[in-house]
Amino acid sequence: MFYQPIVTSALLLAVGAHAAVHNSSYNWAGGIVELPGKIIEASVQVVVPECTDSNFNSIAGMSGWVGIDGYGACDGALLQTGFGCSIINGDGKQNLSYNVWTEWYPATSVTYDNFDVKAGDLLSLSVSAKSKTSGSTSIYNHRTGQRKQTQYTDQPSLCLDYAEWIVESEFFEDHGIDGGELTANFTPVDFSQVSYLTSDHKTGTVAVDDLFNMVQNDNTTVAESCYKSEGNFVVRFTQPASWHPWE
């Protein structure tokens, strides 16, 4: 999925036992670990948030996922799987839906049909690269016991540089012009058991310095990542109610 580059700031703020970060991206919040040429697996457990939208004349949404690559110098391919919520407003009514999907970008994502998912569900997500051009994704719903897996072969080449655990907005800025759909309000998204595996069989997890916030337009923080403990962080929706991204 489309991303906007991260701008790094050195400022960290301790908040009780947690730590909030001030690295930022335009439409991603979460964590990225960089180990050039070595990342072969990434996994996480994530709680599907409740999505809402107070604007009855728009389309809003967000997604949460785990992936390999798609950031930095390796922006030509991205292996990912996750969930999404979409709110379509019209005639004073709102239509809210959730889905789960898989994608080897730049191909279009594939939504899994007949997969029951709702707010509050605990999902286990994982991506695995067997090579730079083949791999698999897996998603498991702990409430229903449903599991979906997809195998990929002969795909655009990954770099195996980055492991990613992301909350994403489809709102974007392209050459100074805003577009896409608005970011849905969402309850805190808990990422737990965050892990990655390298080609030399070493495992690791995300650190405070790997986290970043979603910051748009006038330096407004739309979503904030907060480190909780080893392998655990949360992304919170922080967009002010009175703020609009096109203003």
Backbone as a ProteinNet text record, in pm:
[ID]
protein_1_A
[PRIMARY]
MFYQPIVTSALLLAVGAHAAVHNSSYNWAGGIVELPGKIIEASVQVVVPECTDSNFNSIAGMSGWVGIDGYGACDGALLQTGFGCSIINGDGKQNLSYNVWTEWYPATSVTYDNFDVKAGDLLSLSVSAKSKTSGSTSIYNHRTGQRKQTQYTDQPSLCLDYAEWIVESEFFEDHGIDGGELTANFTPVDFSQVSYLTSDHKTGTVAVDDLFNMVQNDNTTVAESCYKSEGNFVVRFTQPASWHPWE
[TERTIARY]
82.9	0	87.6	33.7	108.9	153.8	275.7	327.1	389.2	400.6	472.6	595.4	709.8	834.7	827.9	910.7	922.4	1026.9	994.7	1089.5	1127.9	1256.2	1301.6	1337.8	1289.6	1328.2	1385.6	1479.3	1547.2	1470.3	1361	1292	1212.3	1233.9	1154.9	1097.8	977.2	911.7	866.8	917.7	876.6	744.7	651.5	520.8	494	520.9	505.1	594.6	533.1	609.5	617.3	545.4	543.6	636.9	658.8	737.9	669.7	644.8	586.6	698.3	685	790.9	748.3	847	817.3	884.2	916.1	946.4	813	811.4	680.8	678.5	558.9	526.7	394.6	369.3	244.7	124.6	139.3	21	46.3	161.5	188.5	215.8	171.1	213	241.6	339.8	373.7	522.3	575.1	716.6	780.2	907.3	986	1123.4	1166.9	1302.8	1377.9	1497.2	1579.3	1699.6	1709	1824.5	1847.8	1923.4	1933.4	1967.5	1877.4	1897.2	1876.2	1826.3	1820.2	1679.7	1580.3	1446.8	1376.6	1336.7	1263.7	1125.5	1098.6	965.8	934	804.7	756.3	618.5	589.3	460.6	416.6	288.3	232	93.6	48.8	-91.4	-146.1	-262.8	-318.9	-468.8	-518.6	-661.6	-728.6	-831.9	-905.1	-978	-958.8	-1021.8	-1166	-1236.3	-1367.3	-1346.1	-1405	-1389.3	-1517.1	-1500.8	-1613.9	-1574.5	-1674.8	-1649.3	-1761.4	-1725.8	-1826.3	-1867.1	-1801.3	-1832.7	-1926.5	-2050.2	-2150	-2151.2	-2048.7	-2043.1	-1910	-1859.8	-1728	-1715.2	-1601.1	-1558.9	-1436.3	-1434.9	-1323.1	-1280.4	-1155.2	-1106.4	-969.8	-919.9	-785.1	-753.6	-627.3	-588.6	-475.7	-459.9	-349	-287	-153.2	-91.2	50.9	103.4	243.5	301.7	428.1	483.9	635.2	685.6	828.7	849.7	935.1	975.2	864	879.8	786.1	822.2	934.8	977.8	1122.3	1158.9	1296.8	1335.1	1459.7	1509.3	1440.6	1381.6	1314.1	1163.7	1122.2	980.6	912.4	979.2	919.8	834.9	849.9	773.5	746.8	635.7	595.2	506.7	544.4	463.9	394.1	260.3	187.6	54.6	3.4	-131.3	-186.9	-319.9	-377.2	-527.5	-580.1	-723.8	-748.6	-872.9	-912.4	-1053.5	-1082.8	-1221.4	-1254.7	-1380.1	-1425.5	-1561.6	-1576.7	-1703.9	-1747.6	-1861.9	-1917.5	-2038.2	-2031.8	-2138.1	-2222.3	-2351.2	-2439.6	-2582.4	-2652.3	-2793.6	-2815.8	-2721.2	-2735.6	-2714.8	-2665.5	-2643.5	-2495.5	-2454.6	-2318.1	-2317.6	-2233	-2215.4	-2073.5	-2059.7	-1929.8	-1903.1	-1784.2	-1746.7	-1600.9	-1569.8	-1433	-1394.9	-1267.2	-1220.1	-1077.6	-1033.1	-892.7	-841.5	-714.8	-660.4	-513.6	-463	-322	-276.5	-146.1	-97.3	53.3	92.4	233.5	236.1	258.5	259.2	375.2	354.7	250.2	120.3	103.2	-26.4	-133.5	-257.2	-368.5	-390.9	-428.5	-455.8	-575.5	-576.6	-685.6	-758.3	-887.2	-968.7	-1020.5	-1009.7	-1060.4	-1211.4	-1284.9	-1430.1	-1466.5	-1583.2	-1637.7	-1544.6	-1472.6	-1388.4	-1452.3	-1500.5	-1572.6	-1473.8	-1483.9	-1396.5	-1474.4	-1451.6	-1519.4	-1430.3	-1471.9	-1396.2	-1380.4	-1260.3	-1231.4	-1167.8	-1171.4	-1110	-958.1	-898.7	-753.6	-709	-624.3	-573.8	-425	-383	-240.8	-206.7	-110.5	-70.2	76	109.2	249	275.6	397.4	445	579.6	605.4	728.8	781.8	909.6	973.5	1063.9	1028	1113.3	1233.3	1212.6	1317.7	1274.5	1348.8	1309	1185.4	1150.1	1037.2	927.5	939.1	835.5	818.8	698.1	672.4	526.9	483.7	347.5	300.7	169.5	107.7	7.6	-17.7	-113.1	-186.6	-315.6	-396.6	-491.3	-499	-578.8	-661.2	-791.7	-882.4	-902.8	-856.8	-864.6	-1008.4	-1099.2	-1238.8	-1309.6	-1288.6	-1363.9	-1287.3	-1155.5	-1074.7	-1047.3	-1093	-1068.1	-922.7	-868.6	-732.6	-730.6	-655.4	-633.9	-484.2	-438.7	-299.2	-291.2	-192.5	-170.5	-23.6	1.3	136.9	163.4	282.7	322	448.5	452.4	573.1	591.7	714.8	747.3	691.3	716.3	667.9	780.1	745.4	848.9	942.9	1068.7	1170.9	1165.7	1160.6	1178	1326.5	1354	1491.5	1525.5	1421.7	1438.5	1510	1480.1	1546.7	1468.8	1334.9	1253.5	1144.3	1123.6	1004.7	917	785.4	696	568.3	522.6	397.4	326.3	217.7	171.2	20.5	-18.4	-152.8	-141	-226.3	-213.7	-340.8	-322.3	-430.2	-423	-538.2	-541.3	-541.8	-535.3	-520.7	-374.6	-347.7	-209.5	-187	-60.3	-18.8	70.8	34.4	111.2	149.3	275.9	326.5	247.4	218.9	152	1.6	-54.3	-199.2	-252.4	-351.7	-408.7	-511.2	-523.2	-619.6	-644.6	-717.9	-749.7	-867.8	-891.5	-1003.5	-957	-1049.6	-1017.3	-983.1	-909.6	-874.5	-990.7	-1039.6	-1146.9	-1095.3	-1181	-1147.6	-1137.1	-1040.3	-1028.6	-986	-1038.1	-995.9	-852.1	-780.5	-638.8	-615.1	-512.4	-474.1	-354.3	-376	-270	-193.4	-63.1	26.9	103.7	95.8	166	239.6	333.4	416.4	477.2	521.6	587	721.3	743.3	869.3	908.1	1036.9	1088.2	1194.8	1222.4	1324.7	1416.4	1546.5	1643.4	1694.1	1761.1	1812.2	1921.2	1983.9	2081.8	2020.8	1886.3	1810.1	1812.6	1820.1	1810.8	1672.6	1618.7	1488.3	1505.4	1406.8	1410.9	1272.8	1265.3	1137.9	1159.3	1053.3	1058.3	1107.9	1178.7	1226.9	1164	1181.1	1124.6	1170	1297.5	1352.2	1297.1	1230.5	1175.1	1033.6	973.3	834.1	823.7	707.6	685.4	536.5	506	368.9	324.6	193.6	136.2	108.9	174.9	163.6	128.5	21.1	-26.6	-34.7	-23.9	-42.4	27.9	-43.2	10.8	76.4	147.5	213.5	114.9	-6.1	-104.9	-82	-68.1	-49.1	-184.3	-200.8	-325.7	-328.5	-213.1	-202.8	-66.7	-66.5	54.6	87.9	214	261.8	324.5	293.8	343.5	397	523.6	589.3	537	500.7	447.6	547.9	601.5	698.6	763.1	856.3	925.6	826.7	827.4	739.9	597.4	570	432.5	429.3	339.6	315.3	170.7	126.2	-11.1	-10.3	-103.5	-123	-258.5	-257.6	-380	-416.1	-544.5	-595.3	-595.4	-527.4	-511.9	-555.1	-616.5	-657.4	-760.6	-737.5	-835.9	-969.2	-1077.7	-1211.1	-1237.1	-1177.2	-1202.8	-1111.8	-1015.9	-917.1	-963	-938	-970.7	-845.6	-810.4	-683.6	-671.3	-783	-773.6	-770.1	-777.8	-777.6	-637.1
-118.3	0	125.1	235.1	358.4	412	462.4	518.2	652.9	733.1	859.1	847.1	900.6	881.4	929	866	900.8	1009.4	1109	1213	1189.5	1177.1	1136.3	1255.5	1253.3	1349.3	1272.5	1329.9	1257.8	1262.2	1338.2	1361.3	1239.7	1194.8	1089.6	1143.9	1102.9	1152.3	1035.2	1024.5	918.6	956	861.2	883.7	766.8	782.8	674.4	559.3	439	320.7	306.6	395.1	387.2	492.9	487	589.1	625	753.7	801.3	849.7	826.5	861.5	979.2	1043.8	1159.8	1151.4	1028.7	1007.7	1008.1	1043.9	1058.5	1018.2	978.8	947.3	1015.6	1038.7	1104.8	1012.8	885.3	799.1	662.6	644.1	523.8	561	475.9	481	337.6	319.7	184.3	167.2	53.5	24.4	-35.6	-0.5	-56.2	-93.6	-215.1	-259.8	-277.7	-220.1	-229.4	-320.7	-424.5	-515.1	-554.2	-474.5	-489.4	-631.2	-685	-814.6	-934.3	-913.4	-1023.2	-1061.1	-974.9	-1002.5	-1108	-1219.9	-1322.6	-1352.3	-1310.1	-1328.5	-1212.2	-1182.2	-1085.2	-1129.8	-1112.9	-1158.1	-1069.3	-1080.2	-998	-1051.1	-1021.3	-1033.4	-892.3	-867.7	-733.2	-740.7	-644.6	-636.1	-541.3	-587.6	-505.8	-394.2	-268.7	-158.4	-135.4	-57.7	-7.3	118.4	124.2	239	322	453.7	546.1	664.7	744.6	865.5	964	1087	1188.2	1270.3	1250	1323.9	1240.1	1285.3	1205.9	1233.1	1298.7	1326.5	1281.8	1168.8	1126.3	974.5	927.5	789.1	789.4	703.8	699.2	554.9	537	402.4	402.3	283.8	262.8	114.8	81.3	-59.4	-83.9	-211	-252.5	-377.1	-383.5	-495.1	-521.5	-636.3	-671.8	-692.2	-652.4	-663.9	-670.9	-699.4	-696.7	-602	-499.8	-401.8	-301.8	-230.3	-125.6	10.7	21.1	147.7	175.8	303.3	341.7	318.8	273.9	253.4	135.7	45.4	-72.6	-47.7	40.9	75.6	11.5	-84.2	-144.8	-266.4	-324.3	-444	-444.7	-505.2	-512.5	-634.9	-722.9	-840	-809.9	-818.8	-777.5	-851.1	-855.9	-905.4	-833.1	-815.2	-741.8	-728.2	-630.2	-603.1	-459.2	-430.7	-294.5	-267.6	-140.4	-99.5	11.2	16.3	116.3	168.3	300.1	364.1	446.4	412.4	486.4	564	696.3	783.9	834.1	845.6	900.5	903.9	1011.9	1027.3	1011.4	1062.2	1056	918.6	824.5	688.4	651.8	557.3	508	356.9	312	168.9	132.1	58.5	18.5	-127.3	-154.8	-292.6	-317.1	-444.2	-487.3	-597.1	-607.7	-714.2	-752.3	-865.9	-906.1	-934.5	-918.4	-920.2	-962.2	-988.6	-1019.6	-946.4	-917.7	-841.3	-860.9	-878.8	-864.2	-745.7	-629.2	-504.7	-508.8	-458.4	-364.9	-426.5	-556.8	-614.2	-566.6	-566.4	-524.1	-623.6	-572.2	-660.2	-750	-867.6	-963.7	-975.7	-944.6	-955.2	-1097.7	-1151.1	-1285.9	-1280.4	-1350.2	-1358.1	-1454.9	-1433.2	-1524	-1541.4	-1435.8	-1436.5	-1342.5	-1398.1	-1322	-1244.3	-1112	-1029	-906.7	-867.5	-751.9	-687.1	-568.9	-497.1	-583.5	-582.8	-660.5	-795.1	-839.9	-968.8	-961.6	-1069.6	-1083.5	-1162.6	-1100.7	-1164.3	-1192.6	-1308.9	-1339.1	-1321.5	-1234	-1203.5	-1240.6	-1297.8	-1327.9	-1324.1	-1284.7	-1288.3	-1358.9	-1434.3	-1511.6	-1508	-1476.9	-1475.6	-1597.9	-1688.7	-1804.7	-1764.1	-1662.4	-1602	-1458.4	-1385.1	-1248.1	-1241.1	-1351	-1350.5	-1450.4	-1517	-1612.1	-1607.6	-1641.3	-1638.4	-1666.9	-1630.7	-1661.2	-1562.6	-1555.9	-1478	-1565.9	-1532	-1608.2	-1513.5	-1538.7	-1460.7	-1556	-1540.5	-1631.1	-1548.7	-1577.4	-1510.3	-1599.9	-1553.7	-1635.5	-1654.2	-1563.3	-1577.1	-1686.6	-1690.9	-1783.2	-1910.1	-1906.9	-2020	-2023.1	-1921.5	-1915.9	-1879.6	-1939.9	-1910.5	-1902.3	-1806	-1794.6	-1783	-1857	-1852.9	-1837.6	-1763.2	-1744.7	-1767.2	-1844.8	-1870.5	-1784.1	-1728	-1644.8	-1700.5	-1695.1	-1731.2	-1632.2	-1617.5	-1534.7	-1393.3	-1330.2	-1195.9	-1093	-962.2	-858.9	-874.8	-848.2	-881.6	-793.2	-858.9	-790.3	-761.7	-668.9	-643.2	-717.1	-756.1	-821.2	-729.4	-599	-498.2	-460.5	-465.9	-408.5	-504.3	-508.5	-569.7	-456.6	-465.5	-353.1	-399.8	-319.5	-342.5	-208.4	-196.4	-64.8	-45.7	75.7	129.2	229.5	214.9	296.5	374.3	496.8	580.1	582	584.1	595.3	740.6	833.4	974.5	999.2	1070.5	1087.6	1226.9	1260.4	1385.4	1351.7	1398.5	1372.1	1505.1	1540.4	1666.4	1785.4	1780.5	1891.7	1889.9	1790.6	1782	1667.3	1695.9	1593.7	1510.1	1383.5	1296.9	1172.4	1076.4	953.9	972.7	871.8	879.1	924.2	979.7	1029	913.7	944.6	845	827.9	706.8	679.5	694.3	741.5	736.3	589.1	556.1	416.7	408.4	307.6	281.5	229.7	233.7	194.7	57.2	50.4	-74.2	-132.4	-244.7	-309	-409	-387.7	-481.3	-556.3	-688.4	-768.8	-884.2	-942.2	-1050.5	-1011.6	-886.4	-835.8	-906.5	-967.5	-1039.4	-1043.7	-1068.3	-1090.2	-1198.9	-1257.5	-1360.7	-1321.7	-1343.2	-1309.3	-1435	-1413.1	-1524	-1602.8	-1543.9	-1617.9	-1672.1	-1686.7	-1755.9	-1682.9	-1551.1	-1470.9	-1407.6	-1401.5	-1339.5	-1206.3	-1119.9	-990.8	-930.7	-812.1	-743.7	-594.2	-519.4	-375.2	-305.9	-193.9	-112.6	25.8	104	239.2	320	311	389.8	349.6	235	187.6	239.3	305.2	348.5	489.1	519.4	652.1	683.1	811.8	860.5	897.4	912.3	961.3	1110.3	1192.4	1338	1393.2	1473.7	1522.5	1674.5	1726.1	1867.5	1964.8	2024.1	2131.8	2076.2	1963.2	1898.1	1849.6	1815.1	1757.5	1607.1	1558.5	1415.6	1345.7	1262.3	1190.6	1059.8	994.5	868.8	863.9	817	816.4	674.3	636.2	505.3	518.3	423.6	428.1	290.6	285.9	162.2	122.2	-6.3	-55.6	-143.1	-241.4	-333.8	-409.6	-498.4	-569.7	-646.3	-614.6	-681.5	-631.4	-520	-469.8	-318	-269.6	-125.8	-102.9	20.8	54.9	178	183	300.2	360.1	488.2	557.9	666.6	680.7	788.2	916.7	1019.8	1144.3	1267.2	1248.9	1362.8	1447.4	1578.5	1664.4	1664.3	1668.3	1661.7	1778.3	1893	2013	2024.9	1931.8	1942.4	1868.4	1927	1862.3	1861.6	1748.9	1739.4	1831.6	1878.4	1966	2113.3	2142.6	2282.8	2330.9
0	0	0	-49.7	-64.4	70.4	77.1	201.7	174.8	279.2	273.9	362.1	319.2	392.7	536.6	618.9	759.4	776.6	856.2	893.2	1037.7	1065.6	1197.6	1283.8	1406.6	1509.2	1625.6	1695.4	1803.4	1934.3	1940.4	2066.6	2110.4	2234.7	2297.1	2426	2460.2	2579.8	2664.5	2785.6	2877.3	2941.3	2942.9	3004	3096.8	3225.1	3319.9	3279.9	3272.7	3234.6	3083.2	3010.1	2865.4	2808.5	2678.6	2611.4	2481.1	2459.4	2335.1	2244.4	2114	2020.6	1934.6	1875.2	1792.5	1656.3	1610.6	1470.6	1397.2	1267.8	1204.5	1058.1	1014.1	875.9	843.6	714	676.9	693.5	662.2	669.2	732.7	795.6	873.9	1018.4	1110.5	1251.1	1292.5	1380.1	1422.9	1439.5	1392.5	1411.1	1287.6	1265.2	1156	1209.3	1179.5	1210.8	1079.3	1071	950.6	973.8	891.5	890	744.5	671	525.6	479.7	395.3	333.8	423.2	545.9	642.3	689.7	671.9	725.4	640.1	702.4	626.8	685.2	808.8	867.2	960.5	970.8	1068.7	1114.2	1243	1295.6	1410.8	1444.6	1551.5	1587.7	1708.1	1745.1	1759.4	1701.4	1701.2	1727.2	1803.8	1834.9	1736.3	1668.6	1572.6	1647.5	1607.7	1680.4	1637.4	1716	1675.8	1593.6	1475.2	1386.5	1383.7	1386	1379	1292.1	1255.2	1177	1202.9	1237	1269.3	1147.7	1034.2	912.6	826.6	811.3	740.5	589.8	538.4	395.3	336.4	383.5	338.9	343.9	295.1	311.4	400.7	500.6	594.7	615.6	652.8	677.5	741.8	772.5	822.7	809.8	825.3	822.4	920.3	957.2	1041.5	981.4	978.7	908.6	955.7	912.8	930.2	791.4	772.5	638.8	636	517.7	488.5	371.2	391.7	290.2	258.2	143.2	107.5	161.6	231.9	290.9	250.5	254.8	229.1	83.8	62.6	-72.8	-140.4	-61.1	-117.3	-122.6	-214.4	-223.2	-343.5	-408.6	-526.2	-497.9	-378.4	-343.4	-194	-156.5	-16.1	2.4	93.7	129.9	261	264.5	383.9	396.2	519.3	544.5	665.6	668.6	780.4	769.6	842.1	846.4	804.1	769.8	738.6	784.1	807.9	831.7	732.8	690.9	595.3	637.9	632.9	666.3	546.3	489.9	377.3	427.4	414.6	462.7	346.5	368.9	267.4	314.2	280.4	316.8	466.5	545.1	689.9	749.2	669.4	717	705.6	789.4	785.2	765.2	674.9	651.3	692.1	803.1	855.9	821.4	769.7	739.2	775.6	805.5	834.8	735.8	707.6	620	656.9	605.6	616.9	476.5	455.9	321	320.2	200.1	177.8	52.6	45.2	-70.3	-88.3	-213.8	-252.2	-348.1	-292.1	-369	-468.4	-593.1	-634.5	-686.2	-680.2	-717	-618.9	-663.1	-578.7	-465.3	-349.3	-235.8	-265.2	-203.9	-219.1	-85.7	-85.4	35.5	49.8	171.6	197.3	218.3	133.8	148.3	260.7	319.3	421.1	540.6	573.8	693.2	794.3	903.4	1005	1091.4	1090.4	1172.8	1219.2	1344	1399.5	1504.4	1549.4	1651.4	1775.9	1831.9	1951.5	1924.8	1799	1765.6	1779.2	1828.6	1834	1712	1630.2	1509.4	1522.2	1476.2	1459.9	1312.7	1284.6	1148.1	1128.9	1013.5	985.7	836.3	801.1	663.3	663.1	557.2	548.5	405.9	391.1	259.8	246.5	156.8	129.6	45.2	-36.8	-117.7	-143.3	-223.9	-253.9	-342.4	-408	-500.9	-465.9	-351.7	-310.5	-159.2	-114.6	28.7	58.5	179.1	220.7	326.3	342.3	449.1	522.8	649.4	730.2	823.4	839.6	932.1	1005.2	1138.2	1221.3	1318.6	1325.6	1417.8	1539.7	1656.2	1777.3	1824.9	1789.3	1831.9	1753.9	1624.7	1539.9	1503.8	1516.9	1474.4	1325.1	1252.2	1108.5	1080	975.8	931.5	779.1	728.1	584.2	557.1	456.2	416.4	265.1	220.3	77.2	45.1	-60.3	-108.3	-231.7	-239.7	-353	-418.3	-551.4	-626.5	-740.7	-785.8	-903.3	-891.1	-777.8	-750.2	-769.7	-774.9	-777.1	-657.7	-678.7	-579.9	-455.6	-339.3	-212.3	-190.1	-99	-56.3	72.6	148.6	279.5	377.9	366.5	449.8	575.2	569.8	676.7	723.6	855.3	915	966.2	941.9	971.5	1040.2	1137.4	1209.2	1209.6	1131.1	1089	1107.8	1148.4	1128.5	1014.4	912.9	792.3	763.8	717.5	666.5	514.8	448.5	303	257.6	353.1	318.4	284	175.6	132.3	75	61.1	-1.4	-119.1	-237.6	-358.1	-421.8	-411.4	-465.1	-410.9	-281.6	-215.7	-227.1	-296.6	-314	-229.6	-145.3	-58.8	-134.8	-96.3	-161.7	-80.7	-142.3	-71	21.7	105.6	198.1	335.3	410.9	544.2	637.8	742.5	843.1	939.5	953.5	1049	1191.4	1280.3	1422.7	1462.7	1546.3	1589.1	1735	1803.2	1940.4	1937.4	2050.6	2050.7	1988.5	1903.8	1837.1	1911.1	1978.5	2056.4	1970.7	1959.2	1893.1	2001.1	2000.7	2101.1	2032.9	2106.4	2052.7	1917.7	1910	1789.2	1772	1656.2	1636.8	1490.1	1467.6	1333.2	1338.4	1222.7	1208.5	1094	1112.2	1008.9	938.1	827.5	747.1	818.2	920.8	1000.5	1129.2	1127.4	1231.9	1366.8	1362.5	1483.6	1491.6	1612.6	1633.3	1705.3	1689.6	1756.3	1763.6	1823.3	1837.2	1821.7	1833	1813.6	1940.2	1923.7	2034.7	2027.1	2133	2135.8	2014.8	1981.1	1871.5	1735.3	1727.2	1600.4	1574.8	1672.9	1661.8	1604.1	1545	1488	1486	1472.7	1472.7	1331.6	1313.2	1188.7	1204.3	1123	1133.1	995.8	987.4	858.9	855.7	734.1	700	792.9	886.4	969.8	1095.7	1081.5	1195	1300.7	1256.2	1346.8	1359.1	1482.1	1505.9	1497.7	1396.1	1373.2	1451.3	1462.9	1538	1605.9	1730.2	1811.6	1855.6	1840.1	1885.3	2022.8	2109.4	2246.7	2286.1	2324.1	2366.5	2503.7	2519.1	2646.1	2719.9	2652.6	2710.9	2595.9	2626	2519.1	2431.1	2302.3	2207.5	2205	2273.5	2282.5	2267.4	2181.6	2172.2	2130.5	2141.5	2107.4	2017.2	1922	1837.1	1870.7	1905.7	1946	1844.8	1817.4	1732.6	1813.7	1764.2	1840.6	1762	1646.7	1564.9	1638	1652.6	1720.4	1646.8	1721.7	1661.7	1566.9	1595	1515.3	1393.5	1379.8	1271.9	1148.6	1031	904.8	818.4	757.7	684.9	565.4	507.7	391.8	430.4	558.4	601	627.9
[MASK]
+++++++++++++++++++++++++++++++++++++++++++++++++++++++++++++++++++++++++++++++++++++++++++++++++++++++++++++++++++++++++++++++++++++++++++++++++++++++++++++++++++++++++++++++++++++++++++++++++++++++++++++++++++++++++++++++++++++++++++++++++++++++

